[in-house]
Amino acid sequence: MKKVLNWNQDIEDESKMNKTIQKTLLACVLQQGFWDRWFSHGIEPNVINKKKQQLATLEGWVRTLEHRASELSQLAMTHERNQDHLEAAHHYALSGLYYCLLQWIFPVQCDAKAEWYGLCVSQMNKADAVSPYKKTRHTLRRGDVQYVGKVSEPLAPSKGVVIIVTPIDSAKEELFSYEQDFLRGGFSVVIFDGPGQGETVLETGHKASQQHCHSFLEAVIRFSHHAFPDLPLHLFGTSSGATWSLEGGKNPLISKVIAVSPATKHDIHMPDFFKERMENTLEDFNQGFLPPLAEREKLNQVVLFHGKEDVMVDKRDLLDLYENLSEPKRFIEYEGEGHCCNFKLSEIRARSMKWLKGEKIHGI
């Protein structure tokens, strides 16, 4: 357990960090909906539900998730030896997702976070190496900051490019199921860690602000256009990633935008542990990092998805946004779904791909 306790000496307030971890661990046991996000990405409900009480301590969290990550890695190696590359890639990636969840529990940079995240990246690289799809890592450099990301290409000629805009409290590796769905649907995929995310914040300490996020997204769009000059570029995002997808949609290089539960305000309702995590991710929590979503007339061909039970994003705000968008557009609402429509994300990606291909989808 040394890797859990080996904190960097330069952490200013270890006590505050530990309190945030404890609040998060308590929420994982008591808070309804805590696991929805992770289940939607691939974490197995049977594994979590069987060990939920053990997850209430940091030691139990580490032991439980590390054990499952190791099991999945062993399964992946068995599939690889048997030349079953699709299954090997899936199990390596799922192992990486558990390591991603392991590093996520630490809200600030420390040795433990860096070590677990390194294992996450390693497993995802193994998945990419055996995958039948072409996957390449790239680094965008802007001054002293470097953004690390990945480009994935389908087996057949690509129908277009989906740029996945990652929510603020996520790393690119967390969204591997998004990447796989779009690849199977025939789209190339571009995804990078932005300010305050993944390898970007771990390697450079670069935190999120409006200016940083805007500069980052513009750089990713330019990169994608350079990499795929003859293909249409589309943006797909959830939560804060959806808000930035809408902002990025004003760029004339972008053809279509899919936004799932876009946060329209900075002062949205969120749990205490999440607020504290944001304080460590943003340059200035009080100023926030979300764009103002002005000049909506520059946006067109937008699909908005909303969960009717969303307590973080007000439907009236979304409808106000929607009414000011140009046609063609769609507003699609799901009964019984909360923020990010976690249990409908596979369906949302499927419907989104129809929209991107020019097929009709029903909505308001």
N, C-alpha and C positions, 0 to 999 in steps of 0.2 A: 504493500500500500504506500510505498515511499512516493510514488508519482503523484498521489493525491495531496500529500502534505508538503511537497517541495516547492513552496511559493517563492517567487522572485522577491528579492530584497527591496526593490524599488516600488512595490505596491504601497500606495500612500495610506490606505485605510483598510487593513486586512479584516478588521472587525466588521466594517460595513459590508464588505464583500461576503463574509461568512453569513451575515444576517440575510442578505439577498438570497444566497444559496438555500438557507433553511426555509425561507418563505416559499421558494420555488418547490422545494421537496414536499413541504406541507400541502401546497396547492396540487401537486401531482397525485396526492392521495385523496384529498377532500373536494377539490374544485371540479364541478361538473363541466365537461367539455375540454379539460386541460389536454387530454390525449388526442382529441379529434385531429388536430394538425398533424401529429406524428403518425397516427394510424393511416391518414389519407396518403402519406408519403411512402408507407410500406412497413413501418414498425408493426410487429405482429400482436394483435390484441390478446391472444392466448398467453403469450410470453409475459406481457405486462400485468394482465389481470391475475395471473397465478402468483406473481411476486410483488404485488402492489404494496404490501406492508413493508417489505424489505427496502423498497425504493424510497422510503421516508427518511433514510439516513444516507449521507454521502458515501459511506463505505458500502452500504447495500446497493445503492445506485451503480457504483463502479463495478462491484462484483457481479451483479445481475447482467448488466449490459455488456461488460467485457466477455463474460462467459458465452453469451449468445453470439456476439460478434466473432469469437473464435470458432464456435461450432459452424457458423455459416461459411467462414473462410475454409474450414476443412472440407465442407460439402462442395464448395467451389473448386477446390483442388482435385477432388475426386471426379467431378464432372469434366474438368479440364483434361485429366489423364484419359478419360473415356471419349475424348474428342467431342463432347457435347458443349459446344462453345456458347450457345445461347444460355443454357442453364448455368454454366460457369460464370458468365458475365453477370447474370442476374444475382447469383449468390455472393459474388465478390462485392457488387454494388450494395446489396442489402447489408452485408457485413460493414461496409463503409458507412451506411446510414446509422447503424448502432454506434459506431465510433463518433459520428457527427453529433449524435445525441449526448454521448459522453462528454465531448468538449463543450457543448452548449451550456451545460450546467454551470460552468465557470463564467461569470459575467464580465471579467476583465482579463487582460493578458497575464498569464502566469505559466510556469513550467508545465503544470498539469494540462492546461488547455492546449498549449503548443504540442505536447507529446500526443495527446489523443487526436488532435486535428491532423497531425502528421500521419497517424495510422489511418485515419479516414481518407486522406488524399491518396495514400499508398494503395488502399483497397480499391478505390475508384480507378486508379491508374491500371491496376490489374484487370479490372472489369473492361476498361477501354481496350486493353491490349488483346484480349481474346474475343472482343465483340466483332461481329461481321461488318459493322458499320465503320466508316472511316472517322476517326476522332483524333484531333490534334490540339495540343495546348498552345496558348498564345499569351503574350504579355504586352499590355499597352503601357507605355511610359509617358508620364506628364510631369516634368521637373523631377523632383525627388520621389515621386509616388509611382508605384507600379501596380497595375490592375491585372490580375491573373484570371484567365478564362479558358474556354474550350469551344471549339467548333466541331460539330458533328454533321455528317452527311449521309443521306439515305442511300440504299442500294441502287435504286433506279434514279433517272434524272430528276432533280429536285423541282418541286412545284412552287417553291418560294422559300423564304428565310423567316423563321420565327426567332426573334430576339426575346429571350425570357428576362424580364426585369425582376430581380429577386427582392422580396420584402426585407425590410431593414434588419430584422432579427434572425436572418437566415444566411446560410452559406450556400454557394452554388451546388455543392454536393447533395444538399438536402432535397433538391428538386429533380433527382435523376429520373423519376417516373414521368415527369413532364417531358423531359428530353426523349425518353423512349417512345412515348405515345406519338409525338410529332414526327419522329424518325419513321416509325411504322406507317404513319399517314403520308409519307413521301416528302416531308419538309426538312430542310437543313435547319440546324439549331445553333444559336450563338448564346452563350451565357458567361458572364463575368462576375467576380466579386467586386462590388462597388465600395464606396467610402463606408467605413464602419462594419464591413462584412469580411468574413472568411480570411483568405490569405492576405488581402489588402491591409486589414487592420492588424493582423498578427505580424506581418513583415515590416510594415512602415508606421503603424500607429495612426494611420490616416482616418479621421472620423468624419461623420456625415454632417453636412450643412446644405442649405439650398444651393449655394454656389458650387460646392464640391460635387453634389449629385447631378446638377445640370451639366457641368463640365464633363463628368464621367459619361453620362448617357449620350451626349453629343459625340464623344470620342468613340463609343461603341457603335453608334449608328454609322459614323464615317468609316470605321474599320469594316463593318459588315458590307457596306456599299462597295468598298475597295475589294473585298474578298469575293463578293458575288455581284458584279456590276450589272449583270443581265437579268437578275431575279428581283421580284418585288420583296420589299422588307416589311415585316409586320412586327408589332409589339404585343406581348402577352404578359400580364402581371396580375398579382393578387395583393389585396390590402394596400400597403404603401407602395408596393411595386406596381399596382394598378394605377395609382395616382400619378406616378412618374411615367407610366406608359401613356397616359392621357397627355401629359406635358410633352413627352417625346413625340407624340403623334402630330404636333404642330410642325415638325421638321418635314419639309417637302419630299424628303427621300422615303418617308414612311407611307405605305399604302393603306393599311388597316390596323385597327387597335382593338384588342380584347381586354377589358378591365373587369376583374372580379372583386366585388366589395371595395371599390376605391375609397380610401379615407379622404373626405373632403375638408376636414378640419384637423388642426394640430391637437386641440384640447378634447380629444375623444376619451370616452370612458375606457380605462384599462386597469387590470389588477396592479396592486402595489409592487409586486416583484417585477412585473414587466416595466413599470415606470422606472424602477431602479436600474434595470438592465439598459434602458434607453439612455439614462444619464451617462452611462459608460460608453455608449456607442455614438452619441451626438456631440458635436462641438459645444453646443449650447442648448440644453433641453428646453429652456423657456422660449427661445426663438424658434425651435423646431427645425424641420428640414423639408417639409412638404411644400410643393409649389403652390402658388395661389390659384391656379387653373383659370387665369384670365384669358382673353382672346380666344374664346371657345369657337368663334366662327372659323378659325383656322383648322379645326378638327372636322374630319368627315370619315365615314365608314367605320363607325364605332359600335361595338356591342358591349353593353353593360349587364353584368350578372349580379343579382342581389339575393341574399337569403332573408326570407320574411322575418325570421327570428333574430336577425342581427341586432345586437345591443350596442355595437360600436359605431355603426354607420346608419344615420337616419335616412329612411326611404325618401322623405320629402326633399332632403338635400340632393339625393341622387336624381330624383325626378326633375328638380330644378336644373340640374346640370344637363340632364338628358334633353329637356325641352329646348335648350339653347344650342343643341348640336345640329349640324346639317344632315340631311338625308344623303345616302341611306344609313339607317341606324336601327338598332334593336335594343329593347330593355326586356330582360328575361328574369323572372323572379321564381324562386323555389320555395314552396311551402315546407315548413319544418326545418329549414336550414339556417344556420347562424352565420357568423362572419367567415368569409372565404368559401362558404358552401362546401365544406370539406368532404362531405359524403357524396357530392355530385361532381367532383372535380374531373373524374374520368369522362363522365358524360359531357361536361362543359368543354373539355378539350376536343372531344369528338364533334360537338356542335360547332365549335370554333373553327375546326378544320373545314367543315362544310362551308362556312361563311368565307373562309379564306380562298376556297376553290370557286367561289361565285355561286354556290348553291343556296337555295332559300332556307332560312330557319325562321321559326315562328317566334314572335314576341309582340310587344305593344307596338 
